[in-house]
Amino acid sequence: MAINYQERIPNNVDLSSDRRLQRALEHWQPKFLDWWMELGPEGFQAADVYLRTATSVDAKGWATYGAVKMPDYRWGIFLADRVEDRRIGFGDNMGEPAWQQVPGEHRATLRRLIVTQGDTEPASVEQQRLLGLTCPSLYDLRNLFQVNVEEGRHLWAMVYLLHAHFGRDGREEAEQLLARHSGDSDNPRILGTFNEPISDWLSFFMFTYFTDRDGKYQLKSLAESGFDPLARTCQFMLTEEAHHMFVGETGIGRVVKRCLELMKELGTDDPAAVRRAGGIDLPTIQRYMNFWFSSSLDLFGADISSNAATSFAAGLKGRPDETRYEDHVEADTVTKLPVPDGKGGVTEEEVPTRNAMNYITRSAYIRDCEIGVKRWNRTIEKAGADFQLTLPSERFNRKIGAWAGLPITPEGKFTDPEKHAAMIGEWLPTEADRQHVRGLMVQVTDPGKMASWIAPPDRGINNLPVEYEYVHLAN
């Protein structure tokens, strides 16, 4: 379905036929633009950026490329095409017609799900707003801005649902999505990971690999929803989310590759030597991985969750790729989960499968995360280096759930609390690590040039060369 770009708010939901809704969103739009100018990318609002924009939601039209100034980017409301006679695919309402309007009994739960998802979108823009000032290349700068404008559009997607289906409550929630700010001591973002500072590009690559991948799994779960407008919204958002994870995976891979090049040039695998030569050593990359992976795991919530059970039973939020499972109701089944035994060991607990939905979704996420790690390790192996990157145990460094606050090693073993405290600097980034990485962050904006700590990408964007001027900086 083509998107009308003559509209003030581009959309494929026939917004002009609902004047009340259109006026409400047009009232919200200037506030969004004010937020973008204040808390969006710092110092680049006048630059021409080679961005992709959706002109339709089919395979041919969802990615059209061209130079545009970010404040002029055509944010809008795009839903995947409606499937006629779609049915709810799981839970107690399985087989019933999908809802086109919010069922009254599920209004509060649906609103909470939409607000929580919507809150993450502007949060990441705020977290990343200063990164352009230390970009390692124009290629990377453009990728940062592509991520940013798409997160802005994902905010629009959630705001549309709030305005269209939740009345005054929805309008107030939409206002709050612009009032909360990442890291604000008085009014922070809802989820902890989205209040973490992202002050260097290694953190950005980790965020886009691990945290945006959590976003993928949340969107895949919501794309199964029996509330059809939410499902269609998330289905289209997933097409854009893939690029964000590509930025993370290839970014980390390029940092690893550059480290290996320096090790070969220097004839040593000594991390201190790599640092002196202006690189990021493999143990530091591992510590950053440990931090961002464990932080992202907390976004799935507690392993045993009555809220997750309620959402599944009602047909509001399914499992990613629900059709892969044999039982879509899970009324009487149980799942075994590893939990602390209270004696410094691990035991298994049987819980109703519906209560284990967060655990099931998170397990699929972990398997997905392993794919990129294997690719990075192949690069290390081919270079002949004696090192292997690993995902830490899902029990390590947790702030939410049964494992929260426990003295667990990255291997998933209990250890003495004092020893754990003494070793934490071996497992998570230290202030010295962060200072070293931040010290390497020097802006490089000559077309085709790269910062010394990262290797060039294998190819450019949309069949263009790496040397292309992806961001034309204003004079």
C-alpha distance (Angstrom), angle and dihedral (degrees) to the residues before:
residue distance angle dihedral
M1 . . .
A2 3.81 . .
I3 3.78 119.8 .
N4 3.80 118.4 -130.0
Y5 3.80 107.1 -127.7
Q6 3.78 92.6 -178.5
E7 3.78 89.0 73.5
R8 3.78 118.7 93.5
I9 3.80 86.2 -124.5
P10 3.83 108.7 34.0
N11 3.80 109.7 -135.6
N12 3.76 147.1 150.9
V13 3.82 95.5 -148.7
D14 3.82 97.3 84.9
L15 3.78 90.7 -109.9
S16 3.82 92.9 171.9
S17 3.81 90.2 67.4
D18 3.82 90.8 64.7
R19 3.79 105.2 56.7
R20 3.80 94.5 177.9
L21 3.80 92.8 54.2
Q22 3.78 91.9 42.6
R23 3.81 92.0 53.2
A24 3.81 91.6 47.8
L25 3.81 91.8 52.5
E26 3.81 92.0 44.0
H27 3.81 87.0 53.9
W28 3.83 89.7 52.5
Q29 3.81 94.8 45.5
P30 3.86 98.0 75.3
K31 3.80 89.7 50.4
F32 3.79 89.3 52.6
L33 3.81 90.9 50.6
D34 3.80 90.8 48.3
W35 3.80 88.7 52.0
W36 3.82 90.8 48.2
M37 3.82 92.6 51.3
E38 3.81 92.5 46.5
L39 3.81 101.4 39.7
G40 3.80 104.8 15.5
P41 3.83 124.1 93.2
E42 3.80 108.4 -28.5
G43 3.81 117.3 -126.7
F44 3.81 100.5 0.8
Q45 3.78 107.1 80.0
A46 3.82 91.7 111.5
A47 3.82 95.3 47.3
D48 3.81 122.3 107.8
V49 3.80 107.0 -123.7
Y50 3.80 127.4 -166.8
L51 3.80 98.5 -125.9
R52 3.76 136.3 164.6
T53 3.79 119.4 -126.7
A54 3.78 130.6 -172.3
T55 3.81 114.2 -114.1
S56 3.80 93.1 171.5
V57 3.78 136.2 -0.6
D58 3.80 96.8 -118.8
A59 3.80 123.6 97.6
K60 3.81 93.7 -95.0
G61 3.76 100.4 48.2
W62 3.77 110.5 34.8
A63 3.84 93.6 87.0
T64 3.80 116.4 46.4
Y65 3.81 116.0 160.2
G66 3.79 131.4 -144.1
A67 3.81 144.6 126.9
V68 3.79 115.3 -83.2
K69 3.79 138.9 157.6
M70 3.80 107.8 -112.6
P71 3.84 96.7 -124.4
D72 3.83 86.2 55.9
Y73 3.80 93.9 50.2
R74 3.79 109.9 128.7
W75 3.76 101.0 -118.2
G76 3.74 111.8 -178.5
I77 3.80 150.6 143.0
F78 3.79 116.2 -74.5
L79 3.80 125.2 170.6
A80 3.79 126.5 -177.5
D81 3.79 112.9 -105.7
R82 3.76 115.3 -78.3
V83 3.80 118.0 -104.9
E84 3.78 109.9 -137.7
D85 3.79 115.3 -121.4
R86 3.81 92.4 4.1
R87 3.80 112.7 -179.1
I88 3.80 132.0 -151.9
G89 3.79 106.0 -96.9
F90 3.81 104.1 -156.5
G91 3.79 146.9 17.0
D92 3.78 130.9 37.3
N93 3.81 92.2 -39.0
M94 3.79 94.9 51.6
G95 3.79 112.4 148.2
E96 3.80 94.6 20.5
P97 3.82 118.1 121.1
A98 3.82 112.2 -85.5
W99 3.79 112.7 -103.7
Q100 3.78 118.6 -106.5
Q101 3.81 90.7 -175.0
V102 3.80 129.1 40.7
P103 3.83 112.1 -89.2
G104 3.79 106.8 -125.3
E105 3.80 94.5 -129.7
H106 3.82 91.3 55.2
R107 3.78 98.1 41.3
A108 3.82 97.8 106.8
T109 3.81 94.6 44.2
L110 3.80 93.7 48.2
R111 3.78 91.6 47.4
R112 3.81 90.5 51.7
L113 3.81 91.7 50.2
I114 3.81 92.6 49.3
V115 3.81 94.7 44.7
T116 3.82 92.6 48.4
Q117 3.81 91.6 50.4
G118 3.80 91.9 43.1
D119 3.80 92.8 50.4
T120 3.80 92.2 60.8
E121 3.80 93.9 58.8
P122 3.84 101.5 65.1
A123 3.80 89.4 32.9
S124 3.80 92.8 66.8
V125 3.81 91.2 48.0
E126 3.80 89.0 53.9
Q127 3.80 91.7 47.0
Q128 3.81 91.1 52.7
R129 3.81 100.4 38.4
L130 3.83 96.6 110.7
L131 3.80 98.4 41.7
G132 3.79 94.2 93.3
L133 3.78 89.3 67.5
T134 3.83 89.4 66.5
C135 3.82 100.9 32.8
P136 3.83 114.7 156.5
S137 3.84 92.1 -143.9
L138 3.80 143.6 -11.4
Y139 3.81 87.9 -103.2
D140 3.81 90.1 58.6
L141 3.79 92.4 41.7
R142 3.79 90.3 55.8
N143 3.82 91.5 48.4
L144 3.80 90.4 51.5
F145 3.79 90.7 52.6
Q146 3.81 92.4 46.4
V147 3.78 88.9 55.0
N148 3.81 90.6 47.0
V149 3.81 97.7 50.8
E150 3.80 91.2 46.1
E151 3.78 91.6 51.2
G152 3.79 85.6 51.9
R153 3.79 90.1 53.0
H154 3.79 91.2 47.9
L155 3.80 87.0 56.1
W156 3.81 87.9 54.1
A157 3.81 89.0 51.8
M158 3.80 92.9 56.7
V159 3.82 93.4 41.0
Y160 3.80 89.9 54.3
L161 3.81 90.3 55.2
L162 3.80 91.4 48.4
H163 3.81 93.2 49.2
A164 3.79 95.6 41.2
H165 3.79 99.5 46.1
F166 3.81 111.8 19.5
G167 3.81 106.2 51.9
R168 3.79 118.3 -155.3
D169 3.81 92.3 -9.5
G170 3.80 89.3 55.7
R171 3.80 93.2 48.8
E172 3.81 90.8 50.8
E173 3.80 91.4 48.5
A174 3.82 89.8 50.5
E175 3.80 89.5 54.3
Q176 3.80 90.4 50.8
L177 3.81 91.4 53.4
L178 3.81 86.3 67.9
A179 3.83 94.6 39.0
R180 3.80 97.8 57.9
H181 3.81 114.8 75.0
S182 3.78 133.0 -164.1
G183 3.80 111.0 -96.2
D184 3.81 94.0 2.2
S185 3.80 108.2 152.3
D186 3.81 92.9 -147.1
N187 3.81 102.9 34.4
P188 3.82 110.1 17.3
R189 3.77 128.7 170.4
I190 3.79 115.9 -81.5
L191 3.82 99.4 -112.3
G192 3.79 120.9 56.5
T193 3.80 98.4 -132.9
F194 3.80 89.6 59.8
N195 3.78 90.8 60.6
E196 3.81 93.4 56.2
P197 3.82 113.5 109.6
I198 3.80 117.1 -114.1
S199 3.78 101.5 -159.1
D200 3.80 100.0 152.2
W201 3.79 138.0 42.2
L202 3.79 96.0 -115.4
S203 3.81 87.5 61.1
F204 3.81 89.3 47.2
F205 3.80 91.9 53.7
M206 3.81 90.5 46.7
F207 3.80 90.4 48.8
T208 3.79 93.7 50.2
Y209 3.80 91.8 46.3
F210 3.81 100.4 43.2
T211 3.81 107.7 18.8
D212 3.80 97.6 38.8
R213 3.80 86.7 48.7
D214 3.79 87.7 58.3
G215 3.80 84.6 52.4
K216 3.79 88.9 53.9
Y217 3.80 91.3 55.3
Q218 3.79 93.8 45.5
L219 3.81 89.7 50.5
K220 3.81 91.9 46.8
S221 3.81 88.8 52.7
L222 3.81 92.4 48.8
A223 3.82 91.2 44.4
E224 3.82 85.9 67.7
S225 3.81 91.5 55.8
G226 3.78 121.2 132.5
F227 3.82 86.6 -136.9
D228 3.77 95.4 88.1
P229 3.84 100.8 -157.5
L230 3.83 89.6 55.2
A231 3.81 92.3 47.1
R232 3.82 92.6 49.9
T233 3.81 92.1 46.1
C234 3.80 92.9 52.8
Q235 3.81 93.5 44.3
F236 3.80 89.8 61.6
M237 3.81 94.0 41.8
L238 3.81 88.8 58.1
T239 3.81 91.1 64.4
E240 3.81 89.1 61.2
E241 3.81 96.0 40.5
A242 3.82 91.6 65.0
H243 3.82 91.1 69.5
H244 3.80 91.7 53.9
M245 3.80 91.4 57.0
F246 3.82 90.3 44.9
V247 3.81 88.3 56.9
G248 3.81 89.7 52.6
E249 3.78 97.9 45.1
T250 3.80 96.2 45.8
G251 3.81 91.8 40.3
I252 3.80 93.4 55.9
G253 3.79 89.3 42.4
R254 3.80 90.8 54.9
V255 3.82 92.0 49.1
V256 3.81 88.8 51.4
K257 3.80 91.6 47.4
R258 3.81 92.7 51.2
C259 3.80 90.7 48.8
L260 3.80 89.7 53.0
E261 3.82 91.0 49.2
L262 3.79 90.3 53.8
M263 3.80 91.7 47.3
K264 3.80 89.4 53.9
E265 3.82 93.2 46.3
L266 3.81 91.5 48.4
G267 3.79 95.3 41.2
T268 3.81 91.7 -132.0
D269 3.79 141.3 89.2
D270 3.80 91.9 -149.6
P271 3.84 106.9 135.9
A272 3.82 91.1 -147.5
A273 3.81 90.8 55.6
V274 3.81 91.1 49.9
R275 3.80 89.3 51.0
R276 3.79 93.1 49.2
A277 3.81 88.3 52.3
G278 3.80 90.8 55.6
G279 3.80 99.9 -100.6
I280 3.79 137.1 120.1
D281 3.81 109.8 -114.3
L282 3.79 124.2 -134.6
P283 3.85 96.7 -112.5
T284 3.82 89.2 55.4
I285 3.81 90.4 49.9
Q286 3.81 87.8 51.3
R287 3.81 92.2 51.9
Y288 3.81 91.1 50.2
M289 3.80 88.6 49.7
N290 3.80 90.7 51.6
F291 3.79 91.2 52.7
W292 3.81 100.2 45.4
F293 3.81 95.5 39.9
S294 3.80 94.0 51.0
S295 3.80 91.6 43.5
S296 3.80 90.8 51.1
L297 3.82 91.7 49.8
D298 3.79 88.9 62.4
L299 3.82 89.3 61.0
F300 3.79 89.1 73.1
G301 3.80 90.9 64.0
A302 3.79 129.0 -136.7
D303 3.81 118.6 -15.7
I304 3.79 90.9 -126.2
S305 3.80 109.0 45.1
S306 3.79 131.6 169.3
N307 3.84 89.0 -168.8
A308 3.81 90.7 57.6
A309 3.82 89.5 47.7
T310 3.80 91.5 51.3
S311 3.81 93.0 48.5
F312 3.80 92.2 49.4
A313 3.80 94.7 45.1
A314 3.80 91.3 50.2
G315 3.82 93.5 48.2
L316 3.81 93.6 -116.1
K317 3.82 101.0 118.2
G318 3.79 124.5 15.5
R319 3.75 136.0 -175.6
P320 3.81 117.8 -78.8
D321 3.82 108.3 -89.4
E322 3.79 91.0 6.7
T323 3.82 91.9 -176.8
R324 3.83 89.0 70.0
Y325 3.79 91.3 68.8
E326 3.80 122.8 83.5
D327 3.81 97.1 -146.8
H328 3.81 113.8 50.2
V329 3.80 95.7 175.0
E330 3.84 102.6 46.4
A331 3.80 89.8 -171.4
D332 3.80 97.5 151.0
T333 3.82 105.7 14.9
V334 3.78 128.0 109.7
T335 3.81 134.3 -149.9
K336 3.79 126.9 -152.9
L337 3.81 116.0 -130.1
P338 3.83 129.3 -173.8
V339 3.81 110.1 -120.2
P340 3.83 135.4 169.1
D341 3.79 112.1 -87.1
G342 3.82 93.2 -148.4
K343 3.80 91.5 -116.1
G344 3.79 100.2 80.4
G345 3.78 94.4 -84.1
V346 3.78 142.5 87.1
T347 3.79 130.7 -101.8
E348 3.80 135.7 171.9
E349 3.78 124.7 -108.4
E350 3.78 124.8 -163.4
V351 3.79 112.5 -139.4
P352 3.80 132.8 170.0
T353 3.81 107.1 -84.5
R354 3.79 91.1 -124.6
N355 3.82 89.0 61.1
A356 3.83 90.1 51.2
M357 3.82 96.9 57.5
N358 3.82 93.6 112.0
Y359 3.81 89.8 51.2
I360 3.82 92.4 48.3
T361 3.81 92.6 49.0
R362 3.79 92.3 45.1
S363 3.80 91.2 51.0
A364 3.81 89.8 56.0
Y365 3.81 88.8 48.7
I366 3.81 91.8 52.9
R367 3.81 91.4 52.0
D368 3.80 88.8 51.2
C369 3.82 92.0 49.9
E370 3.81 89.8 55.1
I371 3.82 91.4 65.1
G372 3.79 95.3 69.6
V373 3.80 92.3 41.6
K374 3.81 89.4 56.4
R375 3.81 90.2 52.1
W376 3.80 92.6 50.6
N377 3.79 90.2 48.3
R378 3.80 91.5 51.8
T379 3.80 87.8 56.4
I380 3.82 90.4 50.5
E381 3.81 91.9 46.7
K382 3.81 93.1 49.5
A383 3.80 88.8 52.5
G384 3.80 89.5 55.2
A385 3.80 94.8 -120.2
D386 3.79 119.5 151.4
F387 3.80 97.9 -131.6
Q388 3.78 137.5 96.1
L389 3.78 128.3 -163.6
T390 3.80 114.0 -138.6
L391 3.77 137.3 -175.3
P392 3.81 108.9 -116.7
S393 3.78 119.7 -121.7
E394 3.78 114.6 -76.4
R395 3.82 86.0 -121.2
F396 3.81 93.9 60.8
N397 3.82 122.7 103.9
R398 3.78 94.7 -8.8
K399 3.81 122.7 167.3
I400 3.82 97.6 -178.3
G401 3.79 132.4 49.6
A402 3.80 135.6 14.8
W403 3.82 93.4 -34.8
A404 3.80 96.4 48.9
G405 3.80 114.8 134.5
L406 3.80 95.8 -2.7
P407 3.84 121.6 138.6
I408 3.81 96.8 -110.5
T409 3.81 125.7 156.1
P410 3.82 122.6 -134.5
E411 3.81 85.8 -101.5
G412 3.80 89.0 61.2
K413 3.83 96.8 -108.7
F414 3.78 126.8 134.0
T415 3.78 114.4 -115.8
D416 3.79 137.9 179.1
P417 3.84 110.5 -73.1
E418 3.81 92.4 -127.5
K419 3.79 92.1 48.9
H420 3.79 89.3 46.9
A421 3.80 91.0 53.5
A422 3.80 91.0 47.8
M423 3.81 92.9 50.1
I424 3.79 99.8 43.6
G425 3.82 91.1 96.3
E426 3.80 88.3 59.7
W427 3.80 90.7 54.4
L428 3.81 106.8 35.6
P429 3.82 131.1 39.5
T430 3.78 112.7 -80.8
E431 3.77 124.0 -147.6
A432 3.81 86.9 -104.2
D433 3.81 89.1 55.7
R434 3.78 91.8 49.9
Q435 3.80 92.6 46.2
H436 3.79 90.7 51.3
V437 3.81 92.9 49.6
R438 3.81 92.6 44.6
G439 3.80 89.2 48.9
L440 3.82 89.7 60.4
M441 3.79 92.9 52.7
V442 3.82 102.4 105.6
Q443 3.77 120.2 151.4
V444 3.84 116.1 -109.6
T445 3.80 115.3 -172.2
D446 3.80 105.5 158.1
P447 3.83 107.1 116.5
G448 3.80 110.9 -99.7
K449 3.82 94.7 7.6
M450 3.81 121.9 121.5
A451 3.79 134.4 -158.5
S452 3.79 113.6 -104.1
W453 3.81 94.5 -110.5
I454 3.82 98.2 58.7
A455 3.81 134.9 55.5
P456 3.82 121.6 -128.9
P457 3.81 117.9 -96.5
D458 3.79 118.8 -100.3
R459 3.80 91.8 -117.6
G460 3.78 141.7 2.1
I461 3.79 130.7 -112.0
N462 3.80 123.5 -72.4
N463 3.82 92.2 -5.3
L464 3.81 92.0 -54.3
P465 3.83 119.9 132.0
V466 3.79 121.1 -98.1
E467 3.83 86.7 -115.7
Y468 3.82 92.8 62.0
E469 3.82 115.5 121.6
Y470 3.79 95.5 -113.6
V471 3.79 92.7 172.3
H472 3.78 119.1 36.9
L473 3.79 103.8 -156.9
A474 3.77 118.6 -141.5
N475 3.79 114.8 -114.0
